[in-house]
Amino acid sequence: MVKLLSLKMQGIRSIGDKPQCIDFLHPLTLIQGENGTGKTTIIEALNNVTTGKVPTGKMGAFVHDLKIASKSRVDAQIQLQFLDARGNKCVATRRMTASTARNAAGVTIKSDEATLKFIDQGVERSISSKQASFFENIQQLLGVNSAVLNFVILCHQEDSCWPLSDSKDLKERFDKIFDVSEYVDIIDNLKVAKKDCDKKVGEITKELSQHLEGYVEQKAKIEADVRKSEKELATSTKNLAKLAEKIQSKKVEITATQSQFDELRAVQDDIKATKLKLELKETSLNDLDVPSFSGSRAQLEAELSKASSASDFKDAEKERKNIDRSIQECNQSIKDLDRKVFSTQEKLNKANVELELKERILAEAKATESRLREKFNIDDDDVGTALKSSKESKVIELKDLQRDYNTKKESIEAKVRELTDEIVTYRTQKRTYEQEADRLTKQLRQIQAELAKTKATEGSEAVTAKIEALKAEFEGQPTAKELEASLEATQKKRDSMGAELRLLEDLVAAEATEAKKKAMLEETLKQDADALKSLFETPPVANFQNRFKVLCNNLEPECRKAKTALDKHELEVSQITKKFDQLSMRIAHEESRINESKENIAAVGVDPESVKEKHAAIKEDLKKCRSELGEKQAYSVLYGKWEREIVAKKMCPCCDHAFTAPAEIDRVIKKVKKSSEQLPAEIEDLNETISSFEKTESSLSRVLPDVEAIQEILNKTIESQRSLTEIEEQKKSKAALRDRASTEYAELRRKLDLAKQLSGKASLLDRCVEDAKDAANKVSDLRSKLSEADSMEADNGTLEWKVDDLRESHAQLQTEITDLKQSLSSAFNREKKLVELERRKFEIDSAADKSVSLANEKTEKEAALREAQANASANDSTVPGLEKEKQALEAQLKKLTLTQNETVNAHQREIASFESALRQLEEQRQRVRKAPEGSDSVNGLKASLATLLESKSDAEKSKARLEAQRQQVMHKEDHVRTLSDQLRKLDFELEIGTLNANLGDLREKEELLAPVVRQLQQLKEELVKLDKQRDSNDFNINHLKKQIRERKTELKAPKMKQAVADYQAKYVERQINTTMSEDLSRYAECLDNSIIEFHTSRMELINEKLDKYWRTVYTAYDIDTIRIKAEPTKSTDKRKSYNYRVVMVVDNQEIEMKDRCSAGQKMLASILIRIALADVFAGGCPVLALDEPTTNLDVDKIENMATMLGRLVQEHPALQLIVITHDHDLVRHLHRCCRPEHVYRLSKDEVGVSWLKRHTNLDDD
């Protein structure tokens, strides 16, 4: 059981540096203090250490004021010792710090580390706020949450009557006490989790239907296609081997026929060559424009031999050749001289440019030296040496200046540091003297105030006279103790009569409750009668919860079984539907492929049925054209070859006749060129024809697969249509089974939902039955008690008469008690005045003794104050002189630094100018050294160029002389050339006759070519057909292999390889999520019902305890009892949110208590509601702190409050009550009722610091 042991406070609110401690008593701890002394600080400290709550919302107002403490730092601490729910001692400590920096404008508040020591499983543990949540651990040890601590156990004075506040505020606090937000968050999280599961089920279902099922079916289809393709591949391979044998046999026949064809074709080629030679010989004969020789061939050869062998002809030919050779040598010599002239001219130009560049560099170097001499006033011959010497002297001067400056600067800075230390010392002494003076001034003010207070007090003799007069005035009147004894006897009599009256009233109320509970049970059963009949053959009248539990347990397996069957049928329908859709799509796809293939064929402009025939015909035509093109291209090459041979050999390529005259060569070349010029046009025509044929053949080859595909697809489409009809029939039968399973599942689900809905009311129905039984038992017990008390049976008439009689007697006793209380109050006031006068007399006597010592102390403090002020003034006169001296030194140092910087900058600028001049001079000298030497080479190159030009002129003159000599020699060769042409003419005529005879023989052989050509053509056509069959078969084999590879690759893909496993995993995942969703729904519903049941039971328990406490504590009869009404809000989810209000029951009528009761009733109702809430929500922490419970109460109500609190303590033995008040009367009454060991009094001193003092006697000061 939780119990508060002690509270130590330091540095919070008005409590100063000295810790103030409270040892909590059981059952009552009294803390009394006047208004403004810091009583509420105790509640705030308890709240802060247990929940972290700060009253004003800011830590700065909670920590002790730095001005009152006269410090720059205040350390605040709150330490609470208590026993936890297991009886182990725990210590919780919170620390805070308030400080102000020397230069800071405001106060810095810092919350330091908090510690908690407690016993855990027999071992002492200590945790800090850095390791764990400090307040969560405290609240766990106390066994309550923060809302119960703030609103119930430790309630601030301003919130002491919150149960009777606005409905909005009341709802907010009750929701926090019930921790509604946590339950709502849990249910919302459950709904979100269910929604996520449902979403995941939908996604998985979609994935199963869209992908995984398709992958499984696609995998099976691919495997079937692979097996089918492998069978087709084996058949095609066998066919290919047979075709290879046939092709090989056909090739042997073609080779033999081709050899015959080649021989006969060679005859054709010989005929063409003979014709061509004949034409060339005839053309050459016609081109020889010489007269026929009159003699015989022998005579002509003899004359030609004579003319060719003459010595002058041979000498002329040799001379011509020598002249040609000399002309070639002259040409070569002229070319060589031209190259040498060009090279020499380039070298001369380059040498001229280099010579000009060197002259310009020398001029710039002289100008630079002259400029530097003039700038730096240099008279020496070597400018560089003079510049280096000047630079070094400037560097030495700069170092000397820097050394002198550093020496002076260090000296001045040392003096400034000495003065600064001396000023700081004086100022520190002054601050110490001023602080001492302030402290003495404060002490003098306190002494003066005490002296003035001592003088202002009334004299001892006057107070003694008042005491005697007061005793004489009230002599003979009853004392307070006598009145207390009389009052106690009357109260006992009234309490006995009140107990009997309450017993009778309880009986009347119990009978009314019994009738109400029975009516409620009948009404509840009547509302759900139809639902009960539909679920049970015999509707239950009791034990509803168990009956509904058994029914739900029976229905749930049946419902799951029906759901499984429905899912199975839906899966089958989904699979068949998907198969139907896939087959329909496949048929549509095949139809689109047929249309696409037809469009491709139509684009070529042929009928699909005639594509193959046209393709074969166009290939034959293309073959013929290519053969003819080959012949034409051969003629073109042959003509070109002949033309080159004629030019090179100067003889006929057909008859090897040598040409003697250039005119004869030109005539033959012109004839060959004429024949050659006709060939390009013919070749171009053939190329265009072949190109046209190739385009047509390419188009027909492109659509050949489309023709074959159309036939294959048409065969497949017929089979697919037949399968589609079968699947559609299966789909209809499966859909019928699914609809029947859906109807069965919907009926079972309806019964299960209805059973679950009514199971939420089952506990209410069972409670109504139990309430009716309890009410009947209560009536029976009360009647038996009443019969025992009165020794007779009590009927309704007797009860009403007795209640009225007892109420009248009870009212009379209450009037007597009121009179006695007034008399007792007068006696207390009289005794209080007497005690106050005696206390005042004691203070006057003590003050008289104290005034002498205060006067002496005042004299000593005044002397010390004057001494401290004199010392501070002395420091004030010394510091300004030191500061003035320091400022002068700092100004001197600043001026010295400025002068030094200017001098250093000037020297550095001069050194930089010397370095820049040296760099310029060195650069110019480098350029002069690198400049080329070109004056001598220019003259040499000019001389060489003149020599070369002269040699070239001589070579050109020699060439002109040689060409004139060559023209004279050429005339001697013309006679020999004419004789040669006449001899050639005779040879041509003889060769033409021979060629004509050979041509006749070849034409006889050519007639055998036609049968061989036909036979060869037939064999080639047969071979082409076999090749086509082989190509088709080969293409089919490659296509099948490719298809098998692709299909196997698809099977190796992860999605296909794991298709079945993925499908099973996803199906299991869907079932798991479906089950999770259903379980979450049931759990949320169960939790919702549990929350409602918990809230209902808690409210009933709160009202039960509240009724008990009210009837025990409240002695008047104007209010029978009070209770808290919890009404569902008008939101969409009514079962989670309630509005609250406090009502009082007057004559069995509920009236809202807010604004309809007195201040005392309001305070009492608030206290009792807090106690009832503590019993229900903090049963292990029976602690209640009351802050100013008599606020706004009249004097005559204070005793009633004290009496009621005393009865409350007696009624609740475990309760630890803490009362904090300013009211002396309340303290006296409670002290008299509960007799605590001591009472705490809280007061403030003149500085504003609060102090706690323990008193064992109320009369102690």
Sequence and secondary structure as in RCSB ss.txt:
>XXXX:A:sequence
MVKLLSLKMQGIRSIGDKPQCIDFLHPLTLIQGENGTGKTTIIEALNNVTTGKVPTGKMGAFVHDLKIASKSRVD
AQIQLQFLDARGNKCVATRRMTASTARNAAGVTIKSDEATLKFIDQGVERSISSKQASFFENIQQLLGVNSAVLN
FVILCHQEDSCWPLSDSKDLKERFDKIFDVSEYVDIIDNLKVAKKDCDKKVGEITKELSQHLEGYVEQKAKIEAD
VRKSEKELATSTKNLAKLAEKIQSKKVEITATQSQFDELRAVQDDIKATKLKLELKETSLNDLDVPSFSGSRAQL
EAELSKASSASDFKDAEKERKNIDRSIQECNQSIKDLDRKVFSTQEKLNKANVELELKERILAEAKATESRLREK
FNIDDDDVGTALKSSKESKVIELKDLQRDYNTKKESIEAKVRELTDEIVTYRTQKRTYEQEADRLTKQLRQIQAE
LAKTKATEGSEAVTAKIEALKAEFEGQPTAKELEASLEATQKKRDSMGAELRLLEDLVAAEATEAKKKAMLEETL
KQDADALKSLFETPPVANFQNRFKVLCNNLEPECRKAKTALDKHELEVSQITKKFDQLSMRIAHEESRINESKEN
IAAVGVDPESVKEKHAAIKEDLKKCRSELGEKQAYSVLYGKWEREIVAKKMCPCCDHAFTAPAEIDRVIKKVKKS
SEQLPAEIEDLNETISSFEKTESSLSRVLPDVEAIQEILNKTIESQRSLTEIEEQKKSKAALRDRASTEYAELRR
KLDLAKQLSGKASLLDRCVEDAKDAANKVSDLRSKLSEADSMEADNGTLEWKVDDLRESHAQLQTEITDLKQSLS
SAFNREKKLVELERRKFEIDSAADKSVSLANEKTEKEAALREAQANASANDSTVPGLEKEKQALEAQLKKLTLTQ
NETVNAHQREIASFESALRQLEEQRQRVRKAPEGSDSVNGLKASLATLLESKSDAEKSKARLEAQRQQVMHKEDH
VRTLSDQLRKLDFELEIGTLNANLGDLREKEELLAPVVRQLQQLKEELVKLDKQRDSNDFNINHLKKQIRERKTE
LKAPKMKQAVADYQAKYVERQINTTMSEDLSRYAECLDNSIIEFHTSRMELINEKLDKYWRTVYTAYDIDTIRIK
AEPTKSTDKRKSYNYRVVMVVDNQEIEMKDRCSAGQKMLASILIRIALADVFAGGCPVLALDEPTTNLDVDKIEN
MATMLGRLVQEHPALQLIVITHDHDLVRHLHRCCRPEHVYRLSKDEVGVSWLKRHTNLDDD
>XXXX:A:secstr
  EEEEEEEESBTTB SS EEEE  SSEEEEEE TTSSSHHHHHHHHHHHH   TTS GGGTB  HHHHTSSEEE
EEEEEEEE TTS EEEEEEEEEEE  SS SS EEEE   EEEEEETTEEEEEETTTS HHHHHHHHHT  HHHII
IIIB  GGGTTGGGS HHHHHHHHHHHHTHHHHHHHHHHHHHHHHHHHHHHHHHHHHIIIIIHHHHHHHHHHHHH
HHHHHHHHHHHHHHHHHHHHHHHHHHHHHHHHHHHHHHHHHHHHHHHHHHHHHHHHHHHHHH  S   SS HHHH
HHHHHHHHH HHHHHHHHHHHHHHHHHHHHHHHHHHHHHHHHHHHHHHHHHHHHHHHHHHHHHHHHHHHHHHHHH
HT  SS HHHHHHHHHHHHHHHHHHHHHHHHHHHHHHHHHHHHHHHHHHHHHHHHHHHHHHHHHHHHHHHHHHHH
HHHHHHS  HHHHHHHHHHHHHHTTTS  HHHHHHHHHHHHHHHHHHHHHHHHHHHHHHHHHHHHHHHHHHHHHH
HHTHHHHHHH SS  SS HHHHHHHHHHHHHHHHHHHHHHHHHHHHHHHHHHHHHHHHHHHHHHHHHHHHHHHHH
HHHHTS GGGHHHHHHHHHHHHHHHHHHHHHHHHHHHHHHHHHHHHHHH B TTT  B  SHHHHHHHHHHHHHH
HHHHHHHHHHHHHHHHHHHHHHHHHHHHHHHHHHHHHHHHHHHHHHHHHHHHHHHHHHHHHHHHHHHHHHHHHHH
HHHHHHHHHHHHHHHHHHHHHHHHHHHHHHHHHHHHHHHHTS   HHHHHHHHHHHHHHHHHHHHHHHHHHHHHH
HHHHHHHHHHHHHHHHHHHHHHHHHHHHHHHHHHHHHHHHHHHHHHHHHHHHHHHHHHHHHHHHHHHHHHHHHHH
HHHHHHHHHHHHHHHHHHHHHHHHHHHHHHS   HHHHHHHHHHHHHHHHHHHHHHHHHHHHHHHHHHHGGGGHH
HHHHHHHHHHHHHHHHHHHHHHHHHHHHHHHTTHHHHHHHHHHHHHHHHHHHHHHHHHHHHHHHHHHHHHHHHHH
HHSHHHHTHHHHHHHHHHHHHHHHHHHHHHHHHHHHHHHHHHHHHHHHHHHHHHHHHHHHHHH   SS  EEEEE
EEE SSSSTTS EEEEEEEEETTEEEE TTSS HHHHHHHHHHHHHHHHHHH TT  EEEEESTTTT  HHHHHH
HHHHHHHHHHH TT EEEEEES HHHHHHHHHHH  S EEEEEE TTS EEEEEESSTT  
